């Protein structure tokens, strides 16, 4: 019973947030393309949005929803590979810096990670391009490379050229997110290692690796999930910069072009869609939190 | 064993090299995507560049600024109103239809119906078909620039664009941003056919196997055109070997591109004038010729050209760049701060006033930086400027409404002739005739109007030159606008691509004639 109520209240809040965002996007629409709002008042606009009609782009003469959905696979794959890179780098580095906090290498990792958090994405991106594309000539500078259609989904993750092309933008984006997660994981691990269950486990003679991975990491993962949900918004903002820099044909590029072309309907539709994505991701993060958290799981069993 | 990790980067490099070796494809990136395949949908440099690849005009400018026959083998002036063109017999459109005089007539009619092009083709009253391969272009009145017009008359396939498309829209419709049939389907006589098009992402062209111009030395079989909006990304892609040819190259990257052993930079003086319009309609102060002179004298356009444009521009004192009929060498840039301050005092504005100003931030090279510098320079004569810069999409709406006191405008003559500057920027604004369409300053001098109109009918070159030079002299004395500089052109290319051999002063590369040295 309690469950149903919480889901219901969550749905109602989400709907309210989307309506609020729709109001803002109506205002943005009027700001960029005043002609569009002349024969369309706020109530009519909201009704359209609620019925799933996000209008038509002035430039492309196509439905906004369809336009964004067409380019969303590119952005999704970029976000996916970025997250993968973050996870692959953060877990070993986080473990290492927490297990041997005084080690010289651990200290330098923490110091270098400060650079990642303090440099803006367009700068790290330009530096990466300079080294890996211009000087070393290892990776391509722009575009998505060859894509393969899987149904209506154009995927770049099935070709060598696609992977070559995704490396620089994904690495750039993950550099911006890495330090935060690395520091969080390290702090959490240090804390967990001091906790009673871990001490008990150590006293029982369980191997250190087992303690680190199963007691430490698992407990430290929880705040990471919350943080990942919160950082999704930041990642969306960064993808706009990275996509423009690497000419990545995704939703961020589409959004920038729409702004440059004064395509009001597309800009406002994009705002609403980003709000919906944001809400879905935080819902997923909360669900995942419930799954991973033993307290919640135990409470559910009762 | 320890060196085995080196294998992967090396393999990768080999892969990249192998793509370079297939030099049949020329990989080009511009700053923007041509919005349409239709040569008459949008008047812009991008459209013209593409039109020369998919279509042919009757005649064209050579890189050395002469006329050269294309679809016309010969042409002669019959009288002051008529030029007769003899057309090639061996030309077919990509649909397979043969090209005849009827196509020329139909294309002219279509151009005259296009909102963007009707102004340009207004002087031509009709195309008279003499026989299947002879056509006369006739003007309403004696007209000196008929040949210049013919360079813009791209011939389209009149039979192909008959009837309706699957949306029941007429195939010959010209609709701006309307995704009309012609904007997505090209049937021209040009050197290339479209093989793939993803708007905003990629345009792939393949050489026309039956192109009529067998004398062309060009050896580029395939072209891929990618729009890359970010200028740093564009330069990096060229430096990394992902591209063969880019334009424009921002001044800040010139040094790096020049220094690179496998890449060359090509710059040349251009004919695009960057200017400021002083809106007399909004501000009575600007109606005072002394105030306008003071503003012109307060702006150090030589400094802008050398410091902000890094020498990538020629400071201007008039509209017409050197080489144009109206250019007067004596009209040099004026910068004299003491004189400017004196003029302000004489006009009674010693303590200054406020002006609003707008400028685009993604249209001209360094546009926003130039505008910011102007703000600082005008502060020295106590004019406080409130500057707003914006993307070009918003900018042109504001400009059309003349909604600010100072407005930046760049102009490249549509006809490669001095008169076009004056017709569009200096003549009194007249919505019926279209003259003064971009005269954001609302400057109006009947003498200028009289001289420019007379020059259009004057076919005696010497007299016409005098008239156009007189116009420049008057505009200079009246300080009708603030001339800043003529923007230069810059292309970056892989070694072996001699873009300068095929590039016109209008910044149109004839890529079909480009000879790429095989590595």
Interface residues (C-beta under 8 A of the other chain):
Chain A: X32 X58 X59 X60 X61 X126 X129 X130 X133 X134 X136 X137 X138 X139 X140 X141 X142 X143 X160 X164 X244 X245 X246 X247 X249 X256 X257 X259 X260 X261 X262 X263
Chain B: X9 X12 X13 X15 X16 X177 X178 X179 X199 X200 X201 X226 X228 X229 X230 X232 X233 X236 X237 X239 X240 X241 X242 X362 X391 X392 X393 X394 X397
